[in-house]
Amino acid sequence: MKLNIQPIGIIKKANSGHSDVLIYSDFKKIIGNIMEKFENGTNLLIVHKNMHEKDEHQVRVSIAELINCKGNLLKVKGIDADDDPVIDVRLGNEI
């Protein structure tokens, strides 16, 4: 069964093992109450569309450490994704 889910952002691979999670401005208000609780070093649960063609799963769930948060840009460590659309972001303790 294929799902049609609209992304709320995108993951961009950065250098030195870090990635940037850009939350689209249209969706910043939706997750704004969660983003206010983000602190550096917090674990985040990031649900993103799987862009690996060899994997049959449509969605991946990754846990990443928040390095910093500036507006709608989250810098994280520990996620293996690049150009993957973001479906949801939650605090690690909400899983």
Backbone hydrogen bonds in HBPLUS format (Angstrom, degrees):
<---DONOR---> <-ACCEPTOR-->    atom                        ^
c    i                          cat <-CA-CA->   ^        H-A-AA   ^      H-
h    n   atom  resd res      DA  || num        DHA   H-A  angle D-A-AA Bond
n    s   type  num  typ     dist DA aas  dist angle  dist       angle   num
A0008-ILE N   A0086-VAL O   2.72 MM  78  5.65 157.1  1.77 157.2 164.8     1
A0024-TYR N   A0008-ILE O   2.82 MM  16  5.75 151.3  1.90 136.0 145.7     2
A0086-VAL N   A0009-GLY O   2.82 MM  77  4.80 168.8  1.83 115.8 119.7     3
A0010-ILE N   A0022-LEU O   2.88 MM  12  5.38 146.3  2.00 143.0 153.6     4
A0022-LEU N   A0010-ILE O   2.88 MM  12  5.38 157.7  1.93 170.0 165.2     5
A0011-ILE N   A0084-ASP O   2.96 MM  73  5.38 151.7  2.04 146.8 156.0     6
A0083-ASP N   A0011-ILE O   2.71 MM  72  5.27 140.2  1.86 151.7 159.4     7
A0012-LYS N   A0020-ASP O   2.74 MM   8  5.10 166.8  1.76 157.2 161.9     8
A0020-ASP N   A0012-LYS O   2.77 MM   8  5.10 169.3  1.78 157.5 158.1     9
A0014-ALA N   A0018-HIS O   2.87 MM   4  5.29 145.0  1.99 140.1 145.0    10
A0018-HIS N   A0015-ASN O   3.27 MM   3  5.87 167.4  2.28 120.0 123.8    11
A0019-SER N   A0076-VAL O   2.88 MM  57  5.36 158.6  1.92 149.4 154.9    12
A0076-VAL N   A0019-SER O   2.84 MM  57  5.36 167.9  1.85 160.7 164.7    13
A0021-VAL N   A0074-LEU O   2.70 MM  53  4.96 166.7  1.72 154.8 159.6    14
A0074-LEU N   A0021-VAL O   2.89 MM  53  4.96 172.5  1.90 143.7 146.2    15
A0023-ILE N   A0072-ASN O   2.85 MM  49  5.18 175.9  1.85 166.5 166.7    16
A0027-PHE N   A0024-TYR O   2.88 MM   3  5.56 150.6  1.97 121.1 129.4    17
A0028-LYS N   A0025-SER O   3.34 MM   3  5.11 156.5  2.40  97.3 104.0    18
A0030-ILE N   A0027-PHE O   3.09 MM   3  5.18 121.7  2.45  98.2 112.8    19
A0031-ILE N   A0027-PHE O   3.30 MM   4  6.70 156.4  2.36 156.8 160.9    20
A0032-GLY N   A0028-LYS O   2.77 MM   4  5.44 103.4  2.36 135.1 154.1    21
A0034-ILE N   A0031-ILE O   3.03 MM   3  5.31 127.3  2.31 104.6 118.5    22
A0035-MET N   A0031-ILE O   2.90 MM   4  6.19 158.7  1.94 154.7 161.8    23
A0036-GLU N   A0032-GLY O   3.07 MM   4  6.28 141.4  2.22 148.3 156.4    24
A0037-LYS N   A0034-ILE O   2.97 MM   3  5.48 148.3  2.07 113.1 122.3    25
A0038-PHE N   A0035-MET O   3.18 MM   3  5.19 154.2  2.25 101.4 109.2    26
A0042-THR N   A0039-GLU O   3.00 MM   3  5.54 156.3  2.05 142.6 143.0    27
A0041-GLY N   A0066-LEU O   2.73 MM  25  5.21 175.0  1.73 157.8 158.0    28
A0066-LEU N   A0042-THR O   2.83 MM  24  5.42 171.1  1.84 160.6 163.4    29
A0092-GLY N   A0043-ASN O   2.53 MM  49  4.71 140.4  1.68 156.8 142.4    30
A0044-LEU N   A0064-ALA O   2.71 MM  20  5.29 166.6  1.72 162.8 167.6    31
A0064-ALA N   A0044-LEU O   2.96 MM  20  5.29 157.0  2.01 146.8 154.0    32
A0045-LEU N   A0090-ARG O   2.76 MM  45  5.03 166.0  1.78 145.4 150.4    33
A0090-ARG N   A0045-LEU O   2.86 MM  45  5.03 155.1  1.92 146.3 153.9    34
A0046-ILE N   A0062-SER O   2.78 MM  16  5.22 174.4  1.78 163.5 165.3    35
A0062-SER N   A0046-ILE O   2.89 MM  16  5.22 169.6  1.90 149.4 152.7    36
A0047-VAL N   A0088-ASP O   2.87 MM  41  5.02 166.7  1.89 145.7 150.1    37
A0087-ILE N   A0047-VAL O   2.68 MM  40  5.34 167.2  1.70 149.4 151.8    38
A0088-ASP N   A0047-VAL O   3.19 MM  41  5.02 156.2  2.25 134.4 135.2    39
A0048-HIS N   A0060-ARG O   2.92 MM  12  5.42 166.7  1.94 157.9 162.4    40
A0060-ARG N   A0048-HIS O   2.77 MM  12  5.42 169.7  1.78 169.5 173.2    41
A0049-LYS N   A0085-PRO O   2.87 MM  36  5.43 154.9  1.93 156.0 163.7    42
A0050-ASN N   A0058-GLN O   2.85 MM   8  5.29 170.5  1.86 127.6 130.8    43
A0055-ASP N   A0052-HIS O   3.31 MM   3  5.66 153.2  2.39 107.3 114.5    44
A0065-GLU N   A0077-LYS O   2.86 MM  12  5.13 161.5  1.90 157.7 156.6    45
A0077-LYS N   A0065-GLU O   2.82 MM  12  5.13 146.4  1.93 141.1 152.4    46
A0067-ILE N   A0075-LYS O   2.69 MM   8  5.34 162.7  1.72 152.3 155.5    47
A0068-ASN N   A0075-LYS O   3.32 MM   7  5.34 154.3  2.39 132.5 137.3    48
A0075-LYS N   A0068-ASN O   2.89 MM   7  5.34 173.2  1.90 160.1 162.4    49
A0070-LYS N   A0073-LEU O   2.95 MM   3  5.34 168.6  1.96 159.6 160.4    50
A0073-LEU N   A0070-LYS O   3.01 MM   3  5.34 160.2  2.05 125.8 131.9    51
A0094-GLU N   A0091-LEU O   2.98 MM   3  5.48 164.5  2.00 120.0 124.0    52
